[in-house]
């Protein structure tokens, strides 16, 4: 039987130790890496070491669990940890100087793609089960996250990722295969009933001032995604994803789509737009959207929603690289008025019929004027309406005249 060894291991003061070893580690916060301690009982052989129980303290965050190190043909690690709250952003490197420049000052040259460390990601096995009370990362606050990940010589399988996120629930799984010359990844999951405004504020803190596109309301999102590549740029370019979005009550600013509908009616019926204060927002009822992502472009294949007494359909495109959007919408009035204090449609033929509205702009310049009647598509509808009126008034006579002309010219250009 192989010898066993039981010991207590403890180390403290990570920052001074790193300084002594000559390791330079710059973090976003200067208050971290002041305390690092590890307490455990070590027992095992030259083939396997058990660290049970294991307690790890990193500054103010305490983790408890167990670990096992395997020294077989391929090194392995089994690790289970349960911990408190961790501000992960504090331990990340500070932003590069060029990343802090404004858009006007930043250089126009594209970022260099970073090669994936595929070789370093192979050659070991692992089973990880990690959970925390709270994590703050990339300005997102995630409560009760749990991660279960297995690694098999370059094949990373995300068995489980769950968390509470701004009133909603996150659930995801997938895998990342680093065994070949390039990586292949797939991911599926969903967010149920998340407050979308808090996610937007966390991810895009600079976009919540002025006339920027803003969303609010409980929203559910489901996705499946695949990509492949040997560097970060290839992973982005080869990204293919299908996304389904739904919300019972989603507020969209700074656009007022009811005003857009009334502008369409005013244009079609040659009437004045009602004089009222139009709020710079729209509340979408029972929103459903199907989105296809290819690289930096997101194509909204179908949008369905209600706006007061208006049924909205449409499609569109979002260019994430250019930060632009272009939506072709159809607004159909159900009834005679768009809302209690909205506009009235006099012509029955304009009711229950999609009238075309186009919303097109950049995210930086988006405002109340970004959504306007689509004059080209509306003119086509007006021509159809004039044709209908003519046929209704002269329909019988026109048909008789056409039939008469057909008889007169029959065979005129097909003589023997």
N, C-alpha and C positions, 0 to 999 in steps of 0.2 A: 504494500500500500504506500502511495506517495505521501511525503511529509506534508503536513498542513501548518499554517501560520496564522495566528490571530493577533491583530494589532489595532491600535487606535491611531488614525492619521488626522492631523490638523495643520492647516496653513492659514496665515492671516496677512492682511495689508497687501492687496494685489498691486496697487499703483507703485509703492516703493520697491517692491520686488521686481516689477517690470523695469523700473529705472535702473536698478542694479545690474540686471542682465543686459542692459543696452537696448531693450525693446521700446520703440517709440509708438505709443498708442494714443492717438488724439481722439477724443469723444466730443459729442455735442455739449455735454454737461461736464463741468470740471469737478462736480461733487460725487461722481461715481468711481467705482473701483477703489474705494477707500477701505472696504472690508470684504474679505473673502475667507471663508472657513469651510472645512470639510471634516466631518466626523463620521466614522464608520468602523465596522468590524470586518477585517479581511480574513478570509479563510479559503484555502484552495490548494491546488497543485500547480505544476508547471504547464498543465493543459487548461486549467480553468480557475478563475478567482471569483469568489462571491463577496460582494460588498453589501452586507445586510446586518442591521438596518443602516441606512445612509441618510445623513443630514447635511445639506449644503446651504450656506448662507452667502448671498451676494448683496452687499450693502444692506438694505432694509428688507430684502426679500428672502424668505426662508423656504427651502424645498425639503421634502421628506420622501423617501422611497427606498429603492434597492437597485443594484446593478450587478451584472455578471460579465466578466471579460473572458473570452474564449480564445485559446491559442492553438487552433487546429490547422488543417491545410489552408484555411482562409480565416483570418482574424474575424472575431465577431463581438458584438456588444448587445446586451439586453439591458434596457434602462426604463425604469418606472419612477416618475417624479410627480409629486403634488405640491403646489406652491401657492403663495399669496399673490399680491399685485406687483406687476413689473412694468416700468416705463422703458420699453425697448428703445425708443428714440434716443434716450439719453446716452446709450452705449454705442450708437452708430457714429460714423465719422461726420464731421460738420460738412455742410454743402460746399461744393467747389465754388471759388470766387465767381466764375463765369455763370454759374447757375443762379447767383443772386442778382445778376444784372437785369435791368428791365428789358422788355422785348425790343425797345428801340436801340438799346445799347448792345444787346447780345449779338455775337457774330452770326452771320448767315450760314456758315459752314455746318453741314450735318455732323452729328456725333459719330465717332468711330465705333463700329460694332465690337463688342467684347466677346472674344472666343470663349466657348464653354469649356470648363476644366473636365472634359469627359474622362481622361485617363485617371485623374485623381478621384473621380466618383466611382471607380470600379475597385475590385480587389478586397472587399470586406462585406460582411453581413451585419445586419442590425435589426432589432425590434425595439421601437420607441413608443412609449405611452406617457404622454405629458399632459398635464392639466394645471390651470391656474385660476385664481379667483378673478383676475382682471389683467388685461394687457393693453398698453397704449403704444401703437405702432403706426407709422406714417400718418400721424394725427388722427387715427381712428381709435375709439375706445371700444374694446371687445370684452364682454363679461363672460365668465365661466367658459373659456375656450378649452377644448379637449382635442388632442392630436394623437392619432394612432398611425404609425408609419413603419413599414417593413422595407428593408434593403437586402437585395440578393444579387451581389456582384454586379452592381450597376443598374439593376431594375428597382426603382423606387415606387412602391405602391402605397398610395394614400388610402388607407383603409377607412379612416374616419376623420372628419374635421367638423366639429360642431361648436357653436357659440351663440350667445345672445348679443345682438347688435342693434342698438338704438330702438328698442321696443320690439324687434323682430327676431327671427331665428335663422341662423345660417347652418346649412348642412351641405357637405361636399365630399366627393371621393374621386380618385383618378390614379394615373400612373405616369412615370417619367422614365423612359428607357434610354440609358446612357451607354449601352453595350456596343453600339456600332460607331461608324465614323461620324454620324450626326445623331442628335437626340430626337426621339419621337415621344410626344406627350399627348395625353387626353385628360379631360376634366369634365365632370358633370356635377350639378348641384342646384341649390336654390336658396333664395332669401324669402322668408315668409313674413309679411306684414311689418316691414321695416319702415321707419320714418325717413323718407327719401331726402328731405331737406337737410337732416343732420349728417347724412352720408355725403351729400354734396358740399356742405360747409366744411367738413373735415378733409375731403379730398381736394377741393378747389377753394381754399380760403380767400384767395384774392378776387374771386369772381362773384362775390356777394355784395358788391357795391355798384351803383350806377345801373344803366340799362343792360343788364346781363340776364340770360335765360336762367330762371329759377324754378325749381319744382318743390312741392310740399304735399304731404299726405301719405297715408299708409299704402305701401306698394309691395307686391310680390313679384319676384323675378326667378325664372328657371333657365338653366343654360346647359348646353353640351358644347364642348370645344375640343379641337385637335390642332396640333401644329408640329413642325419638325424643323431642324436646322442645326448647324454647327456653331452659330454665334447668335447674339441677341437680336441682330437685325433680321436674320433669316427666320428666327422664331416669330418675330412681329409680322414679317411679310407673308409667311405661310399660315398665319392664324386663320382658321375657319371655325365659325361658331354660329349656333342657332340659339336665339334668345326669345323667350316669351315673357311679356310684361303685362301685369293686370293691376287694376286699382279701382276701388269703388268710388273714391272721391279724390282726384288728383288736381291740385291747383297748378296752373301754368302761367308764369309771368315772363315778360311784360306784355303779352298779347291778349287782346280781347276778340275772341272769335265770333261772338254774337254781333259785335259791331261790324266785323267783316261780312257776316251774313246780311246785315241790314244795308251795307254798302252795295252788295250784290243785288239786292232787291231794288234799291234806289236806282242803280244803273239799268236794270232790266225794265223797270216800270216807269222810269223817268220821273221819279218822285223825290222829295227832299228827305235827307237823313234826319231822323228824330233828334230834337235838341235835348240832350240829357248828358249827365256825367257818365262817361264810359270808364269803368275801372280798368287799370292796366294789368288785368289778370283774367283767366278763364278757369272755371271749375268744370273738370271733365268727369262725367258720371259713367260708371261701368266701362272704364277704359280697357281695351284689349289690343295688344300690338305684337306682331311677329317680326323679329329683326334677324337679318343675316349679316354676319361680320366677315369681311375678307380683308386681312391686313389692317390698314388704317381706315377703311371705309365700312360704314355700317348702313345697310340698306333696309329701310323699314318697308317690308313687303305688304303689310296690311295694318291699318289702324281702324278701330271701331270705337266710338264713344258717343255719349249724349251730352248736349249742352243746352240746358233748359228744355225748350221744345224743338231742339234741333238734333237731328241724327247726323253724325260725322263719320265719313269714311275717307280713306286716302292711302297714300304711300309716300316715300321720300328717301332721302339719302343724307348721311352725315359724314363729312370728311374730317376725320380726327387730325390728320396731318395739317390740313389747311385751316382747320377750325371753322368750317362753314357748314351750313345746312340748307336743304332745298326740299320742301314738301308740297305736293299737289293734293289738295283736300277737296272733298265734295261735301257741301252742307245742305241737307234736305230738311225743310220745315214740316213738322208734323202738327197740323192745325193751321190757324190763321195768324197767330202772333208768335214771335220768337220767345217772348217772356211777358210777364205782367206789364212791365213798362218798356218793352222792346218795340219792334216795328211790326206793321201789319202787311200781309201779302194779299193783294186784292185779286190777282189772277189765279184761279184755281190750278192752272197748268204749271205754275211755279211751285206749288206745294207738293210735298212728297217726291221731289225731283232734285237730285244733287246739283247745286250751283257751285261753280269752281272758284276756289280761293287758293292763292299760292303764298307760302311763307318761305322766304329766301333771304339769307343774310349771313354775315359772319357772327360768331359768338361775341366778338369784341364790340360790334356795332349794333347788335340786336336791340330792337325797340318796338314801340307800338306800331310803327310804320313798316315793319318787316312783313306783315301779312296783308295782302291786297287782293282785290278781285283779279282773277286771271282773265284779262281782256280777250286774249286769243281764243280760249276755250268758251268764254261767255259769248263772244260774237258768233261762234258756231251754233250755240243754242238759240240765239236771237234769230239767226237765219232760218233755223228749223221752225221757230215760232211763226215767223212771217210766212213761211211756206205752208204751215198748218192753217193759218188764217186765210190765205189765198185759196187753198183747197176747200176749206169749209165754206167760203163764200161763192167760189166759182167752180168747185170741184166737178160737178156734173158736166158743165159746159166745156171745161178744159179737157175732160176725158173724151167727150164727143169730138172735139176739135182734133185731138191727138189721133184718135182712131181714124178720122176722116183723112188726115194727112198721111197716115200710114198706108191707107188704101190707094191714095193717089200716087205715092212714090214706090209702091210695091213693084219690085222687079225692074225699076228704072235703071239700075246700074248692073243688072244681070241679064242683059239681052243676048240672044244667040248671035 
